[in-house]
């Protein structure tokens, strides 16, 4: 518990305020379902992008690694 408190106490007040606003938005009932759908859509798009662009990204990262 003290480790969690230590982590929490190191956060800035602005970060905590942002988190609390975000939590309030997510707990607004119907809004939660909408945010879940948006998150699922973003995840699906990211997975599809990785499937189609994964080879190219890997090649670019490999070239960067060899040049460093």
ZIDABEL-V406894 format. One record per run of one state. SS is the DSSP state (hx for helix, st for strand, lp for the rest). FROM is the first residue (numbers start at 0). LEN is the number of residues. If there is no record, write none. Layout:
ss->(SS;SS)
from->(FROM;FROM)
len->(LEN;LEN)
This chain:
ss->(lp;hx;lp;hx;lp;hx;lp)
from->(0;1;9;12;26;29;67)
len->(1;8;3;14;3;38;1)
